[in-house]
Amino acid sequence: MKKYGPINKKYPHILHGGDYNPEQWTDYDGVWDDDIRLMKLANCNTMSIGIFSWATLEPEEDSFDFSFLDEIMEEFEKNNINAVLATPSGARPAWMSEKYPEVLRVNADRTKNLHGGRHNHCYTSPYYRLKTQNINRLLAQRYKNHPSLLVWHISNEYGGECHCELCQSAFRQWLKNKYDNNLDKLNHEYWTKFWSHTYTSWEQIESPSPLGENLVHALNLDWKRFVTYQTIDFMKNEIAPIKDITPDIPVTTNLMGLYTGLDYFKFKDAIDVVSWDNYPEWHLPKGDVRLASDTAFVHDLNRCIKGGKPFMLMESTPSHINWLDVNKPKRPNMHILSSVQAVAHGSDTVQYFQWRKSRGSCEKFCGAVVDHCGHENTRVFKEVARLGSMLDKLDDIVGTAVKSEVAVIYDWENRWAIDDLKGLKITDRNYAATCQNHYYPFWKNGINTDVIDSDCDFSKYKLIVAPMLYMIKPNVIEKIKEFVKNGGTIVFTYISGWVNENDLCFLGGFPADELKNVFGIWAEETDCLYIGESNLVELNTGEKYKAIDFCDIIHANTAEVLAKYKSDYYTDMPAVTFNKYGSGSAYYIAFRDEGDFMIDFYEKLILDLKLEKALDTTFPEGVTAHSRHDEECRYIFIENYNNFTRKFILPNNKYIDIITNVEALMEFSIEPYGVKVLKTM
């Protein structure tokens, strides 16, 4: 029995398809018919439609034309194609900007935008909220019983912020709610006596601006929190009529990886299923292995936003993108490998931007299933069709869970605070990359890993890794203490435990007092190293590693010293420590390394904690494996991110190759950018 059901119970299959824009082709006879033919040929079963269709659906205010949607939905029904039907708020029609300028965004410098672009609208505007609810209600009423309607796609890639007077007023109300309508409390948390910034009325508070206040870190943090809150509130406004009319149709909105503008963990209660848009920059000169790990990190994060529930890969490219300095096509097999990677980490869909290349405008050269040639005789189309045939054989995987014993903490609010910090090194803080670097040893060794924020549940893990947890939010100290006391293992690093949720420094030194007891250390200062500068760290066992960028200078209280610095004024001071706390263990890594130490350190922890691998075997460099589970089987995905063939040895021969439906050999070759999907017999 599976832990989760399919995204929509009426279609228990992997969704495969693309972002389809039929309204762009209404003047071209035969294109729609050919699209349907090609969708079948490509083994595509689901299309996202209506994403940027507002000007077509409502060409003039309160004058609606749903004819193109009616026709395409009818074609979908005839041909057994599902619809992920979007609400159109991501880009509004020009008549609205002209008639109701309140919908236009105001920038941080207080200039008002012109019409154009996407998401150039005020989330607070009563008129814009009214109009989005109105058209969403009409869509829901019209298609509520349509057999092809599978998922609602709410807007598209929410992002950006507005600083207009409506938003200023809403921000002040949000602050009043947060600080219990107590201005003295806000002044304390903002530490406004610094530079004589004390507020004496709520109306004096404005959002951060380059023309005014932008150096009160708690204000900057609260503004970012408010932007997330207001974006979600706007999204809920969009969802309300849809849920009222179609309560059983799941809703999603497509997220953008590690986009810094919004805290995606806060979206978990507003949507039924997480979806995200995945565009890695494959085939850089340094190779694809580390990028594959970094991408897996984001897949795992999106799975964890809803507590482990399978997610949707809403957008990816079957070939290339168009916004980089070098837009390189995916090499043969990479599209299949990168798509199946998403499934391995918990996706129950593989979807594309875009189905057919736009003839004009800024994305006319962005990759697509159907190129400007308009036919199926391309390498990319054939690979998409081959992937679709593979996905057709993975029905048993739909709804299965990813079982993880280890979690890496990636916290958006912590990132905001680190990015805003004045001190240390302005460059090279690299919070996201640091989290991904700590994730890599687990990915490399085929160990399923969750990526959570510090508000998530800790209790189900054996190991929690918390790199650079500079900000400690309320209750997190108690959660850490409880986790370790009950037998868990935690790893902290340099620059951790410095400030509270409003960026006020903890008094008494770092980390915060109660964490000093957990880790058995205190940190006196942090040395920042120039590019090209390094220190040397030596373990008690004799291994040596290079320290770069940051070196915390720490004192061991109750902790055992596992490694020491070997140069500069902190020679022989602790660089790595271990402390017993209750039934558990706490490690503190005081320095940043180039990666070798982390691999060795975590591989030892993997053995010590007996962490479960997808396969109990040795993985060749650049090859990894991950697994999904139900109560009867494990489904194992073996992935080769090398551009050459690798030999692979299974620990036993009790596996079926799902794609070929034959017993897997114990030793086999896996082709360049190849992938195999096995299940236990």
Secondary structure, 3 states (H helix, E strand, C coil): CCCCCCCCCCCCCCEEEEECCHHHHCCCCCHHHHHHHHHHHCCCCEEEECCCCHHHHCCECCECCCHHHHHHHHHHHHCCCEEEEECCCCCCCHHHHHHCHHHCCECCCCCECCCCCCCCCCCCCHHHHHHHHHHHHHHHHHHCCCCCEEEEECCCCCCCCCCCHHHHHHHHHHHHHHCCCCHHHHHHHHCCCHHHCCCCCHHHCCCCCCCCCCCCHHHHHHHHHHHHHHHHHHHHHHHHHHHHHCCCCCEECEECCCCCCCCHHHHCCCCCCCEEECCCCCCCCCCCHHHHHHHHHHHHHHHHHCCCCCEEEEECCCCCCCCCCCCCCCCCCHHHHHHHHHHHCCECEEEECCCECCCCCCCCCCCCCECCCCCCCCHHHHHHHHHHHHHCCCHHHCCCECCCCEEEECCHHHHHHHHHCCCCCCCCCCHHHHHHHHHHHHHHCCCCEEEECCCCCCCCCCEEEECCCCECCCCHHHHHHHHHHCCCEEEEECCCCCECCCCCECCCCECCHHHHHHHCEEEEEEEECCCCCCEEEEECCCCEEEEEEEEEEEEECCCEEEEEECCCCCCCCEEEEEEEECCEEEEEECEEECCHHHHHHHHHHHHHHCCCCCCCCCCCCCEEEEEEECCCCEEEEEEECCCCCEEEECCCCCEEECCCCEECCCEEEECCCCEEEEEEC
